[in-house]
């Protein structure tokens, strides 16, 4: 899939691999791209390597920065190295000499100047024998930014030739949106990004707790239940929705709105509606209405979420595959893209995407062992 007007890699394109472990805790997304770190992007193959269930529970156990963090970090890093090895075996033609390693966020408190992504960059570089860029968020948070979301510049590069204004919505554990205006190809500040609210995390946790399943597959539970409008009204009174963006969330910031007094199906329906209601609330902060929404992340596979979004947004809501993007690989691709930007000294964030006072470079290089 070519994601820009370029149809073949040129001498000025860097081959990079991105690794993403998202707040949904489902596994590792691996994706290769060739890019100049600006507008030219050629997407290569990708794959998802699910976490073994015992590790997923150990990872869940360190969220918030508690428990055996060091042991989980080492295991997470080795699992990423195994995922890289599997990618190389499956796609031997997809060469790369740089890895963008996001790690896994276990704590995000930007107002306290704290964000914590576990993952040992030096160990991954040694295990993969490849240069690694890690610690993408730290410099932005240290500068006073939110450190998230970071995929906005990549979304803008992919969308360079699409009609605008456009909104790109990622529904992982947390939802985040990139609004891209008509002048974004000429003015970097015609981009706005922020977290919308809960994505899949509260729904997944609800279903896991009640059934042992990892998600509400095909939105079946939500479609069988009734939405509690009282819970939605209370949810929308949360101060977060009135805060001016850029702004970001921790995975568990909305735990207090889980409808514990509802049954399984009604709870799933209500949490699903909360995800869509939060996205609708985000539109009040857009400089101009989006003509359409493109959705990536696991949420795009949930028909109940997609139907709620289309009903609330009243404009076309489409999975990103309809414009030729890979919705499973997009976030991993973004960190490959940001790794290249880090190496060539370009910023990873803007004041309008994280709230930092100026464009911020970021990422830390861990060279491959000699």
C-alpha positions in Angstrom: 0.0 0.0 0.0 1.5 3.3 -1.1 0.3 6.0 1.3 1.5 9.0 -0.6 1.8 10.2 -4.2 5.2 8.5 -4.4 5.1 5.0 -6.0 8.6 3.7 -5.3 11.3 4.2 -2.7 13.9 6.8 -3.5 17.4 7.2 -2.3 16.3 9.7 0.4 13.9 7.3 2.0 14.8 5.5 5.2 13.6 2.0 5.9 12.2 1.7 9.4 10.2 -0.7 11.5 7.6 0.4 14.1 6.5 -1.5 17.2 3.4 -0.6 19.1 1.9 -2.0 22.3 -1.3 -0.2 22.9 -3.5 0.4 25.9 -5.9 -2.4 24.8 -3.2 -4.8 26.0 -3.8 -7.2 23.1 -0.3 -7.6 21.7 2.4 -6.1 19.6 1.8 -4.4 16.2 4.8 -4.5 13.9 4.9 -2.5 10.6 7.5 -1.5 8.1 7.6 1.8 6.1 9.9 3.7 3.9 9.8 7.4 4.5 11.6 10.7 4.2 10.2 11.7 7.6 8.1 14.4 6.1 5.4 13.7 3.5 6.7 10.7 1.5 5.5 7.4 3.0 5.5 4.0 1.4 3.9 1.4 3.7 5.3 -2.1 3.8 4.0 -5.3 5.5 2.7 -5.5 9.0 1.7 -8.1 11.5 0.2 -8.4 15.0 1.7 -10.7 17.6 -0.8 -11.4 20.4 0.5 -11.4 23.9 0.2 -14.8 25.7 -2.7 -14.5 28.2 -0.4 -15.0 31.3 1.8 -12.1 30.2 -1.2 -9.9 29.4 -2.3 -10.3 33.0 1.1 -9.6 34.3 1.2 -6.4 32.1 -2.2 -5.4 33.4 -0.9 -5.9 36.9 1.8 -3.2 36.6 -0.5 -0.5 35.2 -0.2 2.6 37.3 3.5 1.8 37.9 2.9 -0.8 40.6 4.1 -4.4 41.1 7.0 -6.1 39.4 7.7 -3.5 36.8 11.3 -4.4 36.1 10.5 -8.0 35.5 7.5 -7.2 33.2 9.6 -4.7 31.3 12.3 -7.2 30.6 9.7 -9.8 29.4 8.0 -7.2 27.3 11.2 -6.3 25.6 12.0 -9.9 24.9 8.6 -10.4 23.4 9.2 -7.4 21.2 12.5 -8.9 20.0 10.7 -12.1 19.2 8.1 -10.2 17.2 10.8 -8.5 15.2 12.4 -12.0 14.5 9.0 -13.3 13.4 8.6 -10.3 11.1 12.0 -10.9 9.6 11.2 -14.6 9.0 7.8 -13.8 7.4 8.9 -10.8 5.4 12.6 -11.3 4.5 12.3 -8.8 1.7 11.3 -6.0 4.0 14.7 -4.6 5.0 15.1 -2.0 7.7 17.9 -0.5 9.7 16.0 1.4 12.3 13.3 0.4 14.9 10.9 2.7 16.5 10.1 1.1 19.9 7.1 2.7 21.7 7.1 0.3 24.6 4.0 0.2 26.7 2.5 3.0 28.7 1.8 2.1 32.3 1.4 5.6 33.7 0.5 8.9 32.1 0.3 12.0 34.3 1.5 14.9 32.1 0.2 17.5 34.5 2.7 16.1 37.0 5.3 16.0 34.2 5.2 12.2 34.4 4.8 9.6 31.6 6.1 6.1 31.8 6.5 3.7 28.9 8.2 0.5 29.9 10.6 -1.2 27.4 14.3 -1.5 27.4 15.7 0.2 24.3 19.3 -1.0 24.9 18.2 -4.6 25.4 16.0 -4.5 22.2 18.9 -3.1 20.2 21.2 -5.9 21.4 18.6 -8.6 20.8 17.7 -7.4 17.3 21.1 -6.1 16.2 19.4 -3.0 15.0 19.4 0.7 16.0 16.5 1.5 18.2 14.7 4.8 18.9 12.7 4.7 22.1 11.4 7.2 24.8 9.3 9.1 22.3 7.2 11.0 24.9 9.7 12.1 27.6 11.1 15.2 26.0 7.6 16.6 25.2 6.4 16.1 28.7 9.6 17.6 30.1 9.0 20.7 27.9 5.5 21.1 29.3 3.5 19.1 26.7 1.1 16.3 27.1 3.4 13.8 25.4 0.3 12.4 23.6 -1.1 11.8 21.1 2.0 11.5 18.9 0.6 10.1 15.7 -0.8 13.4 14.4 2.1 14.3 12.1 2.0 10.8 10.5 -1.8 11.1 10.0 -1.2 14.5 8.3 1.5 13.0 6.0 -0.9 10.2 5.0 -3.8 12.5 4.4 -1.9 15.1 2.4 -4.0 14.5 -0.7 -7.3 13.8 0.9 -10.3 16.3 1.1 -10.3 18.4 4.3 -11.1 19.3 7.0 -10.7 15.6 8.0 -10.7 13.8 11.3 -8.6 10.7 11.9 -9.9 8.8 15.0 -7.8 6.1 16.6 -9.9 3.9 18.9 -7.5 1.8 21.0 -7.8 1.5 24.7 -8.1 5.3 24.7 -9.5 7.3 21.9 -7.6 10.1 20.2 -8.3 12.3 17.2 -6.3 14.3 14.7 -8.1 17.1 13.0 -6.4 18.2 9.8 -7.3 21.5 8.1 -7.2 22.6 4.5 -3.9 24.3 4.9 -2.0 21.5 6.7 0.2 20.8 3.7 1.5 24.4 3.9 1.0 25.2 7.6 1.9 22.7 10.3 -0.3 24.5 12.8 -3.4 23.6 10.8 -3.4 20.3 12.8 -5.0 19.7 16.1 -4.7 16.5 18.1 -6.0 15.3 21.5 -7.4 12.3 23.4 -11.2 12.1 23.1 -12.0 9.9 26.0 -12.3 6.1 26.6 -11.9 4.0 23.5 -12.1 0.2 24.0 -10.5 -0.1 27.4 -13.6 0.3 29.6 -15.7 -2.0 27.4 -13.0 -4.6 27.2 -12.5 -4.6 31.0 -16.2 -4.8 31.6 -16.6 -7.8 29.3 -13.5 -9.4 30.7 -14.7 -9.1 34.3 -18.2 -10.4 33.6 -17.5 -13.1 31.0 -13.7 -13.8 30.8 -13.7 -12.8 27.1 -11.3 -10.2 25.9 -13.7 -7.9 24.2 -17.3 -7.4 23.0 -16.7 -9.1 19.7 -18.8 -7.6 16.9 -20.5 -5.4 19.5 -22.9 -8.3 20.2 -23.4 -7.5 23.9 -23.9 -3.7 23.3 -26.4 -4.4 20.5 -28.4 -6.6 22.9 -28.5 -4.0 25.7 -30.1 -0.7 26.4 -28.1 2.5 26.9 -28.6 4.2 30.2 -29.0 7.9 29.3 -28.6 8.9 32.9 -25.1 7.4 33.0 -24.3 9.1 29.6 -25.4 12.5 31.0 -23.3 12.1 34.1 -20.3 11.0 32.0 -20.5 14.1 29.7 -20.4 16.3 32.8 -16.8 15.3 33.4 -14.5 18.3 33.4 -12.2 16.7 30.8 -14.7 17.4 28.0 -14.6 21.1 28.7 -10.9 21.4 28.8 -9.4 23.1 25.7 -7.0 20.8 23.8 -4.4 19.6 23.4 -5.1 17.2 26.2 -4.5 13.6 27.0 -5.6 10.8 29.2 -4.4 7.8 31.2 -6.1 4.5 30.4 -8.0 4.5 33.7 -9.0 8.1 34.0 -12.7 7.3 33.4 -13.0 4.3 35.7 -15.3 6.2 38.0 -18.0 6.2 35.2 -18.2 2.4 34.8 -21.9 1.6 35.3 -21.6 -0.9 38.1 -25.4 -0.9 38.7 -26.2 -2.2 35.2 -26.3 -5.8 33.9 -23.8 -7.1 31.4 -25.5 -6.2 28.2 -26.8 -2.8 29.4 -23.4 -2.0 30.8 -21.7 -2.9 27.4 -24.3 -0.7 25.5 -23.7 2.2 27.9 -19.9 2.0 27.8 -20.1 1.8 24.0 -22.3 4.9 23.8 -19.8 6.7 26.1 -17.0 6.1 23.7 -19.1 7.7 20.9 -20.4 10.5 23.0 -16.8 11.4 24.0 -15.9 11.6 20.3 -18.9 13.8 19.6 -17.9 16.1 22.5 -14.5 16.5 20.9 -16.0 18.2 17.9 -16.8 21.4 19.9 -13.0 22.0 19.9 -12.5 21.7 16.1 -11.6 24.9 14.3 -14.1 23.8 11.6 -16.4 20.7 11.2 -14.7 17.6 9.7 -16.2 16.5 6.3 -15.6 12.9 7.3 -14.0 10.7 9.9 -11.5 7.9 9.2 -11.3 5.4 12.0 -8.3 3.1 12.9 -7.6 0.9 15.9 -9.6 -2.0 17.2 -12.8 0.1 17.7 -13.4 0.2 13.9 -14.1 -3.5 14.0 -17.0 -3.0 16.5 -20.2 -2.4 14.5 -21.9 -1.0 17.6 -19.3 1.7 18.1 -19.2 2.6 14.4 -23.0 2.9 14.2 -23.0 5.1 17.3 -20.3 7.3 15.8 -22.2 7.8 12.6 -25.4 8.6 14.4 -23.8 11.1 16.6 -21.4 12.7 14.1 -23.9 13.0 11.2 -21.1 12.8 8.6 -19.5 9.8 6.9 -17.5 7.6 9.3 -15.3 5.1 7.6 -12.6 2.6 8.5 -9.3 3.8 7.2 -9.0 0.8 4.8 -11.5 2.6 2.6 -8.8 5.2 1.7 -6.1 2.5 1.4 -4.6 2.6 4.9 -4.0 -0.3 7.2 -6.0 0.3 10.4 -4.2 -2.5 12.3 -0.7 -1.2 11.4 -1.2 2.5 11.5 0.0 3.2 15.0 3.1 1.0 14.6 3.8 2.8 11.3 3.6 6.1 13.1 6.4 5.2 15.4 8.5 4.0 12.5 7.9 7.4 10.9 8.7 9.2 14.2 11.9 7.2 14.6 13.0 8.5 11.2 12.1 12.1 12.2 14.1 11.6 15.4 17.2 10.5 13.6 17.1 13.4 11.1 16.4 16.0 13.8 12.8 16.9 13.1 10.2 17.6 15.8 7.8 14.8 16.9 5.1 17.1 18.2 3.7 20.6 17.8 2.1 23.0 20.2 -1.3 22.1 18.6 -0.8 18.4 19.0 0.5 18.1 22.6 0.4 21.6 24.0 4.2 21.9 24.2 5.3 25.5 24.0 7.2 24.9 20.8 7.8 22.0 18.3 9.7 19.3 20.3 12.2 16.9 19.1 12.3 13.6 20.9 13.3 10.0 21.0 16.5 8.4 22.3 18.8 6.4 20.2 20.1 3.0 21.3 22.7 1.8 18.8 22.9 -1.8 17.9 25.7 -3.7 19.7 28.9 -3.9 17.7 
